[in-house]
Amino acid sequence: MKKIEAIIKPFKLDEVKDALVEIGIGGMTVTEVKGFGQQKGHTEIYRGTEYVIDFLPKVKIEVVVKDEDVEKVLETIVKSAQTGRVGDGKIFVLPVEEVIRIRTGERGEAAV
């Protein structure tokens, strides 16, 4: 199993979620996060004073999938989150050692 973490622009969340549900992803965790990369933030003027906003709002989507579903999920996220501009985000794929469903005690892929 793999855990896929995708950091995307907030306005793309519904599009990505709908696309993942459409390919059969039954659950995900979504967190509002802030960060910066190549986008480097921007400056804003508030009451005559210039401020550097270097941490930009993003959304992190986390899903755990079977190994054979990883490529399909990655393609779906890229296609639905992409705008073609700097700051579209990143996707990380991590190995998952074990999953346990707390309610039933199920383990492994059955718990996903």
Residue pairs with C-beta under 8 A, 6 or more apart in sequence:
1 64
1 65
1 66
1 67
1 95
1 96
1 99
1 108
1 109
1 112
2 64
2 65
2 67
2 70
2 93
2 94
2 95
2 96
3 62
3 63
3 64
3 93
3 94
3 95
3 96
4 61
4 62
4 63
4 64
4 65
4 70
4 73
4 74
4 77
4 91
4 92
4 93
4 94
5 60
5 61
5 62
5 91
5 92
5 94
6 16
6 60
6 61
6 62
6 77
6 81
6 89
6 90
6 91
6 92
7 33
7 35
7 58
7 59
7 60
7 89
7 90
7 91
8 16
8 58
8 59
8 61
8 77
8 81
8 88
8 89
9 58
9 59
9 81
9 83
9 87
9 88
9 89
10 32
10 57
10 58
10 59
12 59
12 80
12 81
12 83
13 30
13 59
13 61
15 80
15 81
16 61
16 76
16 77
16 80
16 81
17 28
17 30
17 61
18 80
19 76
19 77
19 79
19 80
20 28
20 61
20 63
20 73
20 76
20 77
20 80
22 76
23 72
23 73
23 76
24 69
25 63
25 65
25 73
27 63
27 112
28 61
28 62
28 63
29 61
29 62
29 63
30 59
30 60
30 61
30 62
31 59
31 60
31 62
32 57
32 58
32 59
32 60
33 57
33 58
33 59
33 60
34 55
34 56
34 57
34 58
35 55
35 56
35 58
36 54
36 55
36 56
37 87
37 90
38 86
38 87
39 56
39 86
39 87
40 54
41 52
41 53
41 54
41 55
41 56
42 52
42 53
42 56
43 50
43 51
43 52
43 53
44 50
44 51
44 53
45 51
56 87
58 89
61 77
63 73
64 96
64 99
64 112
65 73
65 112
66 109
66 112
70 93
74 91
74 93
77 91
78 91
81 88
81 89
82 88
98 107
98 108
99 107
99 108
99 109
99 111
99 112
100 106
100 107
100 111
101 107
101 110
101 111
104 111
